[in-house]
Amino acid sequence: MNVNIQTVHFDADQKLINYVNQKISKLTQFHDRIINVDVFLKLDNVVHTIKDKIAEIRVQVPRSEFFVKSTSKSFEVSFDEALESMVNQIKRKKEKLAA
């Protein structure tokens, strides 16, 4: 499983990178043939207000691709919400294939 983490409009500290890598590694529990995972962490550029943090996750598996996006006031919360949504998508897809 190849993991790419990209940050847009800021530089992530090592603690955030480690957090993302640790959580992403758990995806293999739900799908054993994950090829590539792209994580995008962005700052929403709203002028003169508190910036929202956006987490996007794209997971590629053979013959499928999953994408989720979540926004909140912290990267950890955004990433956790996106990851939870990703797990649900993968589970639904596996159930559909098994049926």
Buried (B, 14 or more C-beta within 10 A) or exposed (E): BEBEBEBEEEEBEEEBBEBBEEBBEEBEEBBEEBEEBBBBBBBEEEEEEEBBBBBBBBBBBEEBEBBBBBBBEEBBBBBBBBBEBBBEBBEEBEEEEEE
